[in-house]
Each structure stands twice: as C-alpha cells, then as structure tokens.
C-alpha cells in the first residue's frame, strides 16, 4: 500500500465519497506528515513551508476544491508514462537527472533506477535518505 491508494481509487471512481476521502490529505497534520515522513531530522523542515502547503493558510476561497481537482487530473499524467518511456527508449536519449527520496511514500524508489537506466542509458539517478520533500542542509541539497 502506498500513499497513492486513495488517490488511485478516486481516479477509478471519481465519486463524491472518494473525493471526500481525499480531504484528509489537505489537513495540516497530513501536510506535516508529507513533509516529515522519511526525513532523518524533522526539525530541518521549515514550518513556513508547512503552512504554505496547508489549505488553512491559503487565503484563496475554494483552494481545497482546486487541490482535489488536481488529484483527479494527475491520472492523465500517469497515463502518459508509457509514452515518456517509449520516447526515452526509441527516439531520444536526452540527459536526464532523476532525484528521489528513498523513503518517499508517494514515489517509491524500488526499481526506479533500473527502469530509468533501461529506458535511457543517459539517465543519472540519485536517491537520498529523505521522504517526499527534501529536507536538510541546503548545501547538501544542491550538491546533485
């Protein structure tokens, strides 16, 4: 099970009930979890960043509905993955840098390096000991 499971359920059945189930992602404690899960030192996560990502801090009416619409729309991005992979395999092999948090609950690192290397031998793939959002020393963060 990954953090995508309820979002994927919404993609398959965009019912009001499945949309409502995603509202938990918009709660401050869920946003905090997304920023701190898997990081070695959660004290390095800037509180200002947490607030900037939390609907209660957003002064735009309806922003939560926009975020829920984006969750649904992301299915279109995922549907394009095979085309991206085919492009990398058969047409072009541009320089490609992919960076993941080893502990990211959304984009699991398992098999990613192998897949990128298979599809594009020019891919440079790095994994860091962190979660979904990179936290830590800014100099280290910019080292890649």
N, C-alpha and C positions, 0 to 999 in steps of 0.2 A: 504494500500500500504506500502511495506517495501523497504528497500534498495536492497533487493534481486530481485525485479521485473524485472529489465532489464537483470540481470544475468539469471534468470529462463527463460526469453524469448529466450535468446541465447542458453540455454540448449535444448529447444523445437525446435529451428530453428537456427542451427549454421551457418547462412548466413553471408556473408561479411558485410552486412548492420547492423546486430545485433552485430557482433564483433566490428565494428566501433563505435557503440553506447556506448560500454563499455570503450572506450578510455577516456571518461570524468572521470572515476574512477581513472585514472593514473595522472591526472593533480594535480599540487601542492595544489591548493585550495580544491580539493576533498579529498586529503590525509589529509590536515589540518582538514577538516570537520569530517572525520572518527575518528580522534584523539580527537577532541574537542567537538563534538556533545554530549550533555547529561552530560558533566562533570560540577561539581559545580564551579570550578575555572580553566578556560582555561590557566591561567598563570602558572599553575603547569605542563603543558605539555612541555616537553623538546624540544626545537627547533631542537636539534641534532637528536632526534627520528623522527621528521617530515621529515628531509632531508634524513635520512637513508631509509625511506619508499617511497621516491619520485623518479620516474624514471629519472628526470633530474640530480639527484645526483648520480645515479648508473653509473659507468664507463663501464659497460658491453654492447657492441653493441647487439641490439635485445632483451634486457631485457623486454621491453614493450610487445613484442610478446610472450615471455615466460609467463608473468603475465596473458595475455589474454588466453593463453592455459590453465593455471591453473584455471581460472574462469570456463572454459568449463569442465575441468576434475573434478571439485568439484561435479558435478552432480552424479558421481559414488559414492562419499562418502555419499551423501544424500540418494541414492538408497539403501545403506546398513543399514540405520537407523532401519528399521523393524527387521533386523537380530540382531542388537545390543539389541533392546528392547526385542526380544524373548529370547535371551541369558540371559538377566537380569531377566526376568520373570520365565523362566522354568529350566534353567540349573544351573547357578551360581548366587550368590548374593554377589559379592566382595565388599569390602569397596569402596565407590565412593564419590568423592568430586566434586561438580559442582559449579562454580562461574560465575555469570552473572552481567553485568551492567544493572540496572533497566531501563536505557534509551537507551540501545543498539538498533540501528536501523536495525541491521543485524540479531541478535539472540534475538528475542522478548522473554521477560521473562514470558509473560502471559501463565499460565498453566504448565510451566516447572516443578515447584516444585511438583505439583500434579502428573504429568506424571512420574517423576523420582521416587517418593515415591511409586507409583503404580507398576512400573516395578522392583524396587529394594528398599525394605524397609530399606536397609543399606545405602541408599544414604543420603549424607549430602549436602544440597543445600543452598547457600548463595547468596543474592542479595545486590549489593552495589549501592549507589546513584552516578552512573557514566554512561559512554557510552560504546562504543565497546572496547576501550583500556582503561585500568585502569590508572587513574592519581590521584595523591595525595601524602599524606605523606607516604614515604616508610615503616615506622614502622607500620602504619595502614594497608598498602597493604599486609604486611607479617603476619598479625595477624591471618588470617584464618589458 
